[in-house]
């Protein structure tokens, strides 16, 4: 399964037949009045909120389109957002010591000001995906630059990291690191 936020606050989700089975969905039975479909959509929205900082503040319309090997879901707010979040940035933290030092440095920032982030173990290093609805402060960018290398930017890089890394902390990695 792949998720991609779109401009205006919409979300695109590609699901294979296997993904659909995992989530308890069958294309022929997708119906907003069906309890199973509604539960699966609410869980998918929750995952998108954690991974991508997706905002589902108001009502959403959901379109389901059959594609080869699965289904494409398009979730769109009835009132599009005028401000789009910045694209996620993927950082590489080379050692556990650097990760601990980064956590110590994060204690300078109030917990509620830290952006959404996910941490993944990746071979002999770590990958940190930082999602932000606005650009991180200069102080936070400096701290990240001190203990991590900026590897990539964008939703594709974030999705690749999520698929190939081993999740350590999802959604609140910076908050967890500061303890």
C-alpha positions in Angstrom: 0.0 0.0 0.0 1.2 3.5 -0.9 -0.2 6.8 0.4 0.5 10.1 -1.2 -0.8 13.5 0.1 -2.0 15.8 -2.7 -2.4 19.6 -2.9 -5.5 20.9 -1.3 -5.5 18.4 1.5 -6.5 15.3 -0.6 -4.9 11.8 -0.1 -4.3 9.1 -2.7 -4.0 5.5 -1.6 -2.9 2.7 -3.9 -3.9 -0.8 -2.6 -3.1 -4.2 -4.1 -5.6 -7.0 -3.7 -3.4 -8.3 -0.9 -3.5 -4.9 0.9 -7.3 -4.9 0.5 -7.6 -8.3 2.0 -5.4 -7.2 4.9 -7.7 -4.2 5.6 -10.8 -6.3 5.2 -11.9 -4.7 1.9 -13.4 -6.0 -1.3 -13.8 -3.6 -4.2 -17.3 -5.0 -5.1 -18.5 -4.4 -1.5 -17.1 -0.9 -0.9 -19.9 1.1 0.4 -19.9 4.1 2.8 -22.9 2.6 4.6 -21.0 -0.7 5.2 -19.6 -0.9 8.8 -16.5 -2.8 7.7 -15.7 -0.3 4.9 -16.1 2.6 7.4 -13.8 1.0 10.0 -11.2 0.3 7.4 -11.3 3.9 6.0 -11.1 5.3 9.5 -8.0 3.1 10.2 -6.5 4.2 6.9 -7.1 7.9 7.8 -5.5 7.3 11.1 -2.4 5.8 9.5 -2.2 8.7 7.1 -2.4 11.2 10.0 0.5 9.4 11.8 2.7 8.9 8.7 2.0 11.9 6.6 0.4 14.4 9.0 -2.7 14.1 6.9 -5.4 16.5 8.1 -9.0 15.1 8.2 -10.5 18.0 10.1 -13.8 18.1 8.2 -15.9 15.9 6.0 -14.2 13.8 3.3 -15.4 12.4 0.0 -14.0 9.0 -0.9 -13.7 7.7 -4.5 -12.7 4.1 -5.2 -11.4 3.2 -8.6 -10.5 -0.3 -9.7 -6.9 -0.6 -11.1 -4.9 -3.5 -12.4 -4.1 -5.6 -9.3 -6.1 -3.6 -6.8 -7.8 -0.3 -6.1 -7.1 3.4 -5.9 -8.7 5.4 -3.2 -9.0 9.2 -3.4 -9.9 11.0 -0.2 -10.7 14.7 -0.6 -12.0 17.3 1.8 -15.3 18.9 0.9 -13.5 22.2 1.6 -9.9 22.0 0.2 -7.1 23.3 2.4 -5.5 26.5 1.1 -2.2 25.8 2.8 -0.3 22.6 2.0 2.2 21.1 4.3 5.8 21.1 3.3 7.2 17.9 1.8 8.7 15.5 4.3 12.5 15.4 4.6 14.4 12.2 5.2 17.6 12.4 7.3 20.2 9.7 7.9 21.6 9.3 11.4 24.7 7.2 11.1 25.2 5.9 14.7 23.2 5.2 17.8 25.5 7.7 19.6 24.4 10.4 17.2 20.8 9.5 17.7 21.2 9.8 21.5 23.0 13.2 21.1 20.2 14.4 18.9 17.7 13.3 21.6 19.6 15.3 24.2 19.6 18.4 21.9 15.9 18.0 21.4 15.3 18.7 25.1 15.8 22.4 24.4 12.6 22.5 22.4 9.1 22.3 23.9 7.6 19.0 23.1 4.5 20.5 21.5 6.6 22.5 19.0 8.4 19.5 17.5 7.1 18.4 14.1 5.7 14.9 13.4 8.5 12.5 12.6 9.1 8.8 12.2 12.3 6.8 12.9 13.3 3.7 11.0 16.3 1.3 11.5 18.1 1.0 8.2 20.9 -1.4 7.8 23.6 -0.1 10.2 22.1 3.4 10.5 18.8 5.1 11.1 16.5 7.1 8.9 14.4 9.9 10.3 11.4 11.3 8.3 10.4 14.8 9.4 6.9 15.9 8.4 6.0 19.5 9.0 3.0 21.7 8.2 5.6 24.6 8.1 9.3 24.7 7.7 11.2 23.7 10.8 12.8 26.5 12.8 16.4 27.4 12.1 17.5 26.0 15.5 15.9 22.6 14.8 17.4 22.5 11.3 20.8 23.2 12.8 20.4 20.5 15.4 19.3 18.0 12.8 22.3 19.0 10.6 24.7 18.5 13.5 23.7 14.9 14.0 22.1 13.8 10.8 22.6 14.2 7.0 19.7 15.3 4.9 19.3 12.3 2.5 16.2 13.1 0.5 13.0 15.2 0.3 9.5 14.3 -0.8 6.7 11.9 -0.3 8.3 9.2 -2.5 11.5 9.2 -0.5 9.4 9.0 2.7 7.3 6.1 1.4 10.5 4.2 0.3 12.0 4.6 3.7 8.8 3.4 5.4 8.6 0.4 3.1 12.2 -0.7 3.4 13.1 0.4 7.0 12.2 -1.2 10.3 9.9 1.1 12.3 11.3 2.2 15.6 9.0 5.2 16.4 6.1 6.3 14.1 4.6 9.7 14.3 6.3 10.9 17.5 10.0 10.0 17.0 11.3 13.4 18.0 9.2 13.5 21.2 10.4 10.0 22.1 14.0 10.8 21.4 14.0 13.7 23.8 13.4 11.5 26.9 
